[in-house]
């Protein structure tokens, strides 16, 4: 299991990102709290592309590192957060929610992988 961590953890974080994003967007649309237009929709799409690209870079980093710990996840979160704020800013509450979703998905994937390796 430790040999495939470099591929499994970033894959899990992308899956958790998509799942949390879909649940949050569906809930917010159902309660009429957000209105997604073309510009916001494109921004959301590029936010996912940025997260997926950063996850691939994170996978390569995990592949070459011998010791893997929570500091690596914090480094990923910091890099993503800085790039996110530079590229998209904090123009709407929806962008903040997406940033929180990205952070949660990284932490949940790390904890899930830790539990998988602990009980294996």
MMTF fields as JSON, N, C-alpha, C and O atoms, coordinates in Angstrom:
{
  "mmtfVersion": "1.0.0",
  "mmtfProducer": "UNKNOWN",
  "numBonds": 479,
  "numAtoms": 480,
  "numGroups": 120,
  "numChains": 1,
  "numModels": 1,
  "chainsPerModel": [1],
  "groupsPerChain": [120],
  "chainIdList": ["A"],
  "bondAtomList": [4, 2, 8, 6, 12, 10, 16, 14, 20, 18, 24, 22, 28, 26, 32, 30, 36, 34, 40, 38, 44, 42, 48, 46, 52, 50, 56, 54, 60, 58, 64, 62, 68, 66, 72, 70, 76, 74, 80, 78, 84, 82, 88, 86, 92, 90, 96, 94, 100, 98, 104, 102, 108, 106, 112, 110, 116, 114, 120, 118, 124, 122, 128, 126, 132, 130, 136, 134, 140, 138, 144, 142, 148, 146, 152, 150, 156, 154, 160, 158, 164, 162, 168, 166, 172, 170, 176, 174, 180, 178, 184, 182, 188, 186, 192, 190, 196, 194, 200, 198, 204, 202, 208, 206, 212, 210, 216, 214, 220, 218, 224, 222, 228, 226, 232, 230, 236, 234, 240, 238, 244, 242, 248, 246, 252, 250, 256, 254, 260, 258, 264, 262, 268, 266, 272, 270, 276, 274, 280, 278, 284, 282, 288, 286, 292, 290, 296, 294, 300, 298, 304, 302, 308, 306, 312, 310, 316, 314, 320, 318, 324, 322, 328, 326, 332, 330, 336, 334, 340, 338, 344, 342, 348, 346, 352, 350, 356, 354, 360, 358, 364, 362, 368, 366, 372, 370, 376, 374, 380, 378, 384, 382, 388, 386, 392, 390, 396, 394, 400, 398, 404, 402, 408, 406, 412, 410, 416, 414, 420, 418, 424, 422, 428, 426, 432, 430, 436, 434, 440, 438, 444, 442, 448, 446, 452, 450, 456, 454, 460, 458, 464, 462, 468, 466, 472, 470, 476, 474],
  "bondOrderList": [1, 1, 1, 1, 1, 1, 1, 1, 1, 1, 1, 1, 1, 1, 1, 1, 1, 1, 1, 1, 1, 1, 1, 1, 1, 1, 1, 1, 1, 1, 1, 1, 1, 1, 1, 1, 1, 1, 1, 1, 1, 1, 1, 1, 1, 1, 1, 1, 1, 1, 1, 1, 1, 1, 1, 1, 1, 1, 1, 1, 1, 1, 1, 1, 1, 1, 1, 1, 1, 1, 1, 1, 1, 1, 1, 1, 1, 1, 1, 1, 1, 1, 1, 1, 1, 1, 1, 1, 1, 1, 1, 1, 1, 1, 1, 1, 1, 1, 1, 1, 1, 1, 1, 1, 1, 1, 1, 1, 1, 1, 1, 1, 1, 1, 1, 1, 1, 1, 1],
  "groupList": [{"groupName": "UNK", "atomNameList": ["N", "CA", "C", "O"], "elementList": ["N", "C", "C", "O"], "formalChargeList": [0, 0, 0, 0], "bondAtomList": [1, 0, 2, 1, 3, 2], "bondOrderList": [1, 1, 2], "singleLetterCode": "X", "chemCompType": "L-PEPTIDE LINKING"}],
  "groupTypeList": [0, 0, 0, 0, 0, 0, 0, 0, 0, 0, 0, 0, 0, 0, 0, 0, 0, 0, 0, 0, 0, 0, 0, 0, 0, 0, 0, 0, 0, 0, 0, 0, 0, 0, 0, 0, 0, 0, 0, 0, 0, 0, 0, 0, 0, 0, 0, 0, 0, 0, 0, 0, 0, 0, 0, 0, 0, 0, 0, 0, 0, 0, 0, 0, 0, 0, 0, 0, 0, 0, 0, 0, 0, 0, 0, 0, 0, 0, 0, 0, 0, 0, 0, 0, 0, 0, 0, 0, 0, 0, 0, 0, 0, 0, 0, 0, 0, 0, 0, 0, 0, 0, 0, 0, 0, 0, 0, 0, 0, 0, 0, 0, 0, 0, 0, 0, 0, 0, 0, 0],
  "groupIdList": [1, 2, 3, 4, 5, 6, 7, 8, 9, 10, 11, 12, 13, 14, 15, 16, 17, 18, 19, 20, 21, 22, 23, 24, 25, 26, 27, 28, 29, 30, 31, 32, 33, 34, 35, 36, 37, 38, 39, 40, 41, 42, 43, 44, 45, 46, 47, 48, 49, 50, 51, 52, 53, 54, 55, 56, 57, 58, 59, 60, 61, 62, 63, 64, 65, 66, 67, 68, 69, 70, 71, 72, 73, 74, 75, 76, 77, 78, 79, 80, 81, 82, 83, 84, 85, 86, 87, 88, 89, 90, 91, 92, 93, 94, 95, 96, 97, 98, 99, 100, 101, 102, 103, 104, 105, 106, 107, 108, 109, 110, 111, 112, 113, 114, 115, 116, 117, 118, 119, 120],
  "secStructList": [7, 4, 4, 4, 2, 2, 2, 2, 2, 2, 2, 2, 2, 2, 2, 2, 2, 2, 2, 2, 2, 2, 2, 2, 2, 2, 2, 2, 2, 2, 6, 6, 7, 7, 7, 7, 7, 2, 2, 2, 2, 2, 2, 2, 2, 2, 2, 2, 2, 2, 2, 2, 2, 2, 2, 2, 2, 2, 2, 2, 2, 2, 2, 2, 7, 1, 1, 7, 7, 2, 2, 2, 2, 2, 2, 2, 2, 2, 2, 2, 2, 2, 2, 2, 2, 2, 2, 6, 6, 6, 7, 1, 2, 2, 2, 2, 2, 2, 2, 2, 2, 2, 2, 2, 2, 2, 2, 2, 2, 2, 2, 2, 2, 2, 2, 2, 2, 2, 2, 7],
  "xCoordList": [0.817, 0.0, 0.862, 0.493, 2.002, 2.849, 3.469, 3.822, 3.606, 4.209, 3.299, 3.781, 1.985, 1.077, 0.518, -0.4, 1.055, 0.554, 0.695, -0.181, 1.77, 2.007, 0.903, 0.67, 0.226, -0.854, -2.233, -3.153, -2.363, -3.66, -4.111, -5.268, -3.241, -3.662, -4.089, -5.146, -3.327, -3.826, -5.093, -5.944, -5.217, -6.451, -7.651, -8.726, -7.459, -8.534, -8.907, -10.084, -7.913, -8.249, -9.023, -9.872, -8.755, -9.55, -10.977, -11.934, -11.123, -12.464, -13.244, -14.427, -12.594, -13.262, -13.614, -14.667, -12.753, -13.021, -14.287, -15.177, -14.364, -15.532, -16.798, -17.834, -16.717, -17.895, -18.358, -19.545, -17.439, -17.81, -18.32, -19.271, -17.688, -18.102, -19.534, -20.356, -19.826, -21.16, -22.225, -23.301, -21.937, -22.895, -23.129, -24.273, -22.059, -22.191, -22.924, -23.811, -22.559, -23.204, -24.68, -25.533, -24.977, -26.386, -27.184, -28.292, -26.631, -27.309, -27.506, -28.587, -26.472, -26.571, -27.546, -28.265, -27.571, -28.534, -29.957, -30.884, -30.13, -31.461, -32.034, -33.23, -31.194, -31.628, -31.632, -31.94, -31.297, -31.239, -30.274, -30.535, -29.164, -28.159, -27.121, -26.453, -26.983, -26.044, -26.734, -27.738, -26.165, -26.621, -25.362, -24.533, -25.24, -24.038, -24.289, -25.179, -23.488, -23.562, -22.35, -21.586, -22.184, -21.12, -19.732, -18.856, -19.521, -18.197, -17.822, -16.691, -18.762, -18.478, -18.309, -17.457, -19.116, -18.989, -17.625, -17.031, -17.127, -15.789, -14.709, -13.749, -14.871, -13.904, -13.889, -12.822, -15.068, -15.14, -14.473, -13.82, -14.639, -14.004, -12.485, -11.785, -11.975, -10.531, -9.988, -8.829, -10.812, -10.393, -10.184, -9.242, -11.07, -10.891, -9.647, -8.887, -9.431, -8.218, -6.957, -5.994, -6.96, -5.815, -5.623, -4.496, -6.704, -6.607, -6.105, -5.256, -6.615, -6.175, -4.703, -3.968, -4.269, -2.862, -1.96, -0.904, -2.382, -1.595, -1.563, -0.568, -2.634, -2.652, -1.664, -1.039, -1.518, -0.518, 0.888, 1.746, 1.127, 2.434, 2.68, 3.801, 1.635, 1.731, 2.055, 2.825, 1.466, 1.749, 3.214, 3.847, 3.746, 5.164, 6.043, 7.049, 5.663, 6.429, 6.407, 7.435, 5.251, 5.153, 5.951, 6.482, 6.034, 6.772, 8.262, 8.9, 8.813, 10.244, 10.635, 11.815, 9.677, 10.001, 10.021, 9.174, 10.987, 11.057, 10.135, 9.456, 10.101, 9.258, 8.053, 8.193, 6.877, 5.647, 4.896, 4.637, 4.549, 3.838, 2.855, 2.672, 2.231, 1.195, 1.764, 1.036, 3.04, 3.672, 3.576, 3.422, 3.669, 3.524, 2.137, 1.998, 1.117, -0.242, -0.405, -1.062, 0.188, 0.127, 0.841, 0.392, 1.953, 2.669, 1.783, 1.717, 1.103, 0.192, -0.926, -1.255, -1.51, -2.596, -2.117, -2.823, -0.923, -0.382, -0.135, -0.492, 0.464, 0.726, -0.574, -0.7, -1.535, -2.819, -3.525, -4.083, -3.498, -4.148, -3.544, -4.265, -2.224, -1.555, -1.879, -2.221, -1.773, -2.118, -3.584, -3.919, -4.449, -5.878, -6.146, -6.883, -5.546, -5.785, -5.183, -5.754, -4.042, -3.435, -4.292, -4.529, -4.76, -5.488, -6.957, -7.485, -7.615, -9.055, -9.481, -10.543, -8.685, -9.05, -10.196, -10.523, -10.79, -11.906, -13.076, -13.56, -13.519, -14.549, -15.958, -16.829, -16.193, -17.514, -17.358, -16.292, -18.424, -18.415, -18.253, -17.716, -18.714, -18.598, -17.133, -16.785, -16.274, -14.853, -14.227, -13.362, -14.665, -14.173, -14.628, -13.862, -15.867, -16.376, -15.565, -15.252, -15.225, -14.425, -13.026, -12.483, -12.444, -11.141, -11.216, -10.324, -12.265, -12.458, -12.675, -12.176, -13.409, -13.611, -12.272, -12.025, -11.416, -10.104, -9.271, -8.632, -9.278, -8.515, -9.06, -8.294, -10.373, -10.979, -10.693, -10.457, -10.712, -10.475, -9.047, -8.823, -8.081, -6.699, -6.56, -5.928, -7.141, -7.04, -7.777, -7.266, -8.964, -9.727, -9.002, -8.985, -8.403, -7.681, -6.455, -6.135, -5.768, -4.624, -5.069, -4.459, -6.13, -6.621, -7.159, -6.96, -7.834, -8.335, -7.189, -7.243, -6.165, -5.027, -4.319, -3.879, -4.208, -3.6, -4.395, -3.811, -5.717, -6.547, -6.437, -6.453, -6.324, -6.194, -4.889, -4.862, -3.82, -2.537, -2.437, -1.708, -3.158, -3.118, -3.837, -3.35, -4.992, -5.787, -5.459, -6.063, -4.555, -4.17, -3.237, -2.809],
  "yCoordList": [-1.192, 0.0, 1.259, 2.266, 1.203, 2.389, 2.706, 3.855, 1.694, 1.935, 2.745, 3.468, 2.634, 3.36, 4.633, 5.241, 5.043, 6.245, 7.465, 8.329, 7.538, 8.708, 8.884, 10.0, 7.818, 7.905, 7.919, 8.59, 7.177, 7.023, 8.273, 8.675, 8.886, 10.051, 11.226, 11.802, 11.611, 12.692, 12.313, 13.164, 11.033, 10.592, 10.711, 11.143, 10.322, 10.45, 11.909, 12.234, 12.785, 14.185, 14.798, 15.66, 14.377, 14.872, 14.328, 15.059, 13.052, 12.483, 13.168, 13.465, 13.421, 14.119, 15.559, 16.065, 16.211, 17.571, 17.581, 18.405, 16.672, 16.624, 16.323, 16.954, 15.358, 14.991, 16.151, 16.479, 16.768, 17.895, 19.083, 19.754, 19.338, 20.44, 20.228, 21.142, 19.024, 18.754, 18.861, 19.407, 18.348, 18.425, 19.881, 20.298, 20.65, 22.06, 22.89, 23.674, 22.721, 23.502, 23.138, 24.012, 21.835, 21.414, 22.009, 22.506, 21.963, 22.522, 24.027, 24.541, 24.732, 26.188, 26.607, 27.595, 25.853, 26.163, 25.854, 26.605, 24.747, 24.361, 25.393, 25.679, 25.952, 26.963, 28.37, 29.338, 28.491, 29.773, 30.754, 31.956, 30.241, 31.107, 31.597, 32.604, 30.893, 31.325, 31.342, 30.666, 32.132, 32.181, 32.086, 32.996, 30.971, 30.735, 31.225, 30.731, 32.21, 32.666, 32.118, 31.314, 32.55, 32.001, 32.322, 31.457, 33.527, 33.915, 33.111, 32.638, 32.961, 32.194, 30.719, 30.04, 30.223, 28.828, 28.529, 27.491, 29.432, 29.245, 29.32, 28.55, 30.24, 30.345, 29.067, 28.59, 28.511, 27.27, 26.119, 25.271, 26.098, 25.051, 25.184, 24.182, 26.389, 26.592, 26.362, 25.979, 26.59, 26.254, 24.751, 24.311, 23.956, 22.511, 22.107, 21.249, 22.716, 22.399, 22.712, 21.945, 23.83, 24.18, 23.138, 22.718, 22.722, 21.717, 20.383, 19.736, 19.972, 18.705, 18.768, 17.801, 19.889, 20.042, 20.035, 19.403, 20.734, 20.729, 19.332, 18.96, 18.557, 17.192, 16.3, 15.432, 16.505, 15.749, 16.124, 15.253, 17.395, 17.839, 17.261, 16.867, 17.21, 16.621, 15.128, 14.607, 14.446, 13.011, 12.794, 11.864, 13.635, 13.517, 13.796, 13.12, 14.789, 15.093, 13.916, 13.588, 13.278, 12.125, 10.935, 10.142, 10.814, 9.703, 9.795, 8.779, 10.997, 11.16, 11.353, 11.257, 11.62, 11.783, 10.421, 9.568, 10.232, 8.985, 9.017, 8.03, 10.127, 10.254, 11.116, 12.238, 10.577, 11.292, 11.568, 10.653, 12.827, 13.179, 14.311, 14.726, 14.8, 15.823, 17.16, 17.986, 17.368, 18.616, 18.731, 19.829, 17.607, 17.634, 18.126, 18.902, 17.677, 18.128, 19.62, 20.341, 20.071, 21.497, 22.336, 23.431, 21.817, 22.505, 22.598, 23.644, 21.497, 21.501, 22.518, 23.278, 22.529, 23.466, 24.909, 25.759, 25.188, 26.546, 26.968, 28.079, 26.101, 26.417, 26.635, 27.589, 25.748, 25.901, 27.183, 27.908, 27.453, 28.656, 29.928, 30.857, 29.97, 31.158, 31.323, 32.42, 30.238, 30.319, 30.678, 31.466, 30.107, 30.386, 31.87, 32.494, 32.43, 33.842, 34.761, 35.808, 34.38, 35.192, 35.18, 36.221, 33.981, 33.847, 34.265, 34.867, 33.951, 34.174, 35.225, 35.829, 35.449, 36.417, 35.909, 34.723, 36.799, 36.446, 37.35, 38.128, 37.236, 38.141, 37.73, 38.588, 36.453, 36.013, 34.999, 34.412, 34.812, 33.81, 32.406, 31.523, 32.2, 30.889, 30.499, 29.329, 31.456, 31.162, 30.75, 29.875, 31.38, 31.004, 29.59, 28.806, 29.26, 27.907, 26.883, 25.816, 27.183, 26.261, 26.097, 24.992, 27.161, 27.063, 26.176, 25.362, 26.334, 25.486, 24.029, 23.122, 23.797, 22.437, 21.811, 20.641, 22.582, 22.058, 21.693, 20.641, 22.546, 22.267, 21.028, 20.167, 20.941, 19.778, 18.487, 17.448, 18.538, 17.317, 16.813, 15.603, 17.717, 17.295, 16.661, 15.614, 17.287, 16.753, 15.42, 14.49, 15.315, 14.066, 12.944, 11.807, 13.249, 12.195, 11.733, 10.544, 12.652, 12.262, 11.361, 10.321, 11.758, 10.959, 9.606, 8.596, 9.581, 8.318, 7.382, 6.19, 7.916, 7.064, 6.574, 5.426, 7.431, 7.017, 5.88, 4.925, 5.982, 4.921, 3.633, 2.538, 3.767, 2.584, 1.851, 0.621, 2.59, 1.95, 1.448, 0.496, 2.077, 1.648, 0.317, -0.563, 0.173, -1.039, -2.154, -3.224, -1.948, -2.974, -3.968, -4.9],
  "zCoordList": [0.0, 0.0, 0.0, -0.603, 0.671, 0.724, -0.631, -0.898, -1.489, -2.791, -3.698, -4.57, -3.504, -4.393, -3.762, -4.313, -2.62, -1.966, -2.863, -2.879, -3.596, -4.432, -5.464, -5.929, -5.826, -6.801, -6.132, -6.6, -5.044, -4.406, -3.658, -3.783, -2.896, -2.113, -3.001, -2.745, -4.026, -4.894, -5.654, -5.914, -6.01, -6.658, -5.739, -6.156, -4.478, -3.494, -3.256, -3.097, -3.231, -2.962, -4.116, -3.891, -5.342, -6.474, -6.386, -6.639, -6.029, -5.872, -4.76, -4.926, -3.626, -2.535, -2.931, -2.541, -3.692, -4.166, -5.016, -4.804, -5.969, -6.857, -6.061, -6.276, -5.14, -4.353, -3.468, -3.452, -2.738, -1.871, -2.68, -2.278, -3.816, -4.686, -5.178, -5.121, -5.659, -6.185, -5.097, -5.338, -3.909, -2.812, -2.412, -2.232, -2.273, -1.863, -2.909, -2.572, -4.168, -5.23, -5.34, -5.492, -5.263, -5.327, -4.17, -4.372, -2.966, -1.802, -1.942, -1.657, -2.377, -2.496, -3.594, -3.446, -4.698, -5.758, -5.309, -5.613, -4.585, -4.129, -3.161, -3.2, -2.297, -1.342, -1.952, -1.257, -3.227, -3.946, -3.298, -3.255, -2.798, -2.176, -3.181, -2.945, -4.293, -5.321, -6.67, -6.893, -7.557, -8.931, -9.792, -9.81, -10.5, -11.293, -12.709, -13.402, -13.132, -14.513, -15.275, -14.741, -16.498, -17.357, -16.798, -16.802, -16.326, -15.829, -14.58, -14.458, -13.667, -12.454, -12.799, -12.226, -13.73, -14.152, -14.753, -14.464, -15.585, -16.158, -15.082, -15.103, -14.154, -13.059, -12.23, -11.843, -11.955, -11.192, -11.938, -11.33, -13.246, -14.053, -13.981, -13.832, -14.083, -14.014, -12.605, -12.444, -11.592, -10.226, -10.088, -9.429, -10.712, -10.675, -11.452, -11.002, -12.618, -13.394, -12.593, -12.623, -11.881, -11.045, -9.951, -9.686, -9.317, -8.256, -8.816, -8.202, -9.962, -10.56, -10.961, -10.762, -11.521, -11.909, -10.677, -10.673, -9.646, -8.407, -7.786, -7.164, -7.946, -7.429, -8.169, -7.56, -9.474, -10.242, -9.788, -9.644, -9.566, -9.063, -7.672, -7.35, -6.851, -5.514, -5.604, -4.798, -6.586, -6.771, -7.139, -6.64, -7.996, -8.373, -7.158, -6.945, -6.369, -5.165, -4.193, -3.601, -4.021, -3.134, -3.668, -2.891, -4.976, -5.571, -5.236, -4.959, -5.261, -5.045, -3.584, -3.246, -2.724, -1.298, -0.615, -0.879, 0.254, 1.005, 2.214, 2.498, 2.926, 4.105, 3.755, 3.269, 4.008, 3.681, 4.976, 5.757, 5.2, 6.421, 6.146, 5.001, 7.2, 7.07, 6.595, 6.044, 6.804, 6.346, 4.812, 4.276, 4.127, 2.671, 2.274, 1.329, 2.992, 2.706, 3.005, 2.253, 4.091, 4.411, 3.357, 3.017, 2.843, 1.763, 0.522, -0.124, 0.192, -0.955, -0.751, -1.661, 0.452, 0.738, 0.628, 0.086, 1.138, 1.063, -0.385, -0.779, -1.164, -2.579, -3.341, -4.108, -3.126, -3.808, -3.364, -4.187, -2.077, -1.573, -2.141, -2.506, -2.215, -2.762, -4.245, -4.687, -5.015, -6.441, -6.64, -7.524, -5.827, -5.907, -5.689, -6.452, -4.646, -4.349, -5.407, -5.716, -5.962, -7.022, -8.28, -8.892, -8.662, -9.928, -9.838, -10.772, -8.728, -8.663, -7.646, -7.794, -6.638, -5.61, -4.756, -4.776, -4.021, -3.153, -3.522, -2.7, -4.764, -5.243, -4.812, -4.67, -4.606, -4.153, -3.022, -2.833, -2.292, -1.229, -1.79, -1.12, -3.012, -3.651, -3.83, -3.671, -4.157, -4.311, -2.983, -2.942, -1.906, -0.577, -0.244, 0.317, -0.585, -0.342, -1.123, -0.594, -2.355, -3.169, -2.577, -2.584, -2.074, -1.42, -0.169, 0.073, 0.608, 1.794, 1.383, 2.049, 0.3, -0.21, -0.598, -0.307, -1.248, -1.639, -0.41, -0.379, 0.581, 1.805, 2.509, 2.94, 2.623, 3.267, 2.505, 3.122, 1.19, 0.417, 0.588, 0.613, 0.705, 0.935, 2.316, 2.462, 3.312, 4.677, 4.796, 5.42, 4.21, 4.279, 3.543, 4.015, 2.397, 1.665, 2.447, 2.442, 3.115, 3.929, 5.076, 5.325, 5.772, 6.894, 6.43, 7.105, 5.292, 4.747, 4.419, 4.724, 3.802, 3.462, 4.719, 4.774, 5.723, 6.988, 7.632, 8.145, 7.605, 8.159, 7.353, 7.915, 6.039, 5.195, 5.473, 5.501, 5.678, 5.943, 7.379, 7.653, 8.288, 9.685, 9.872, 10.581, 9.236, 9.435, 8.447, 8.522, 7.555, 6.567, 7.162, 6.479]
}
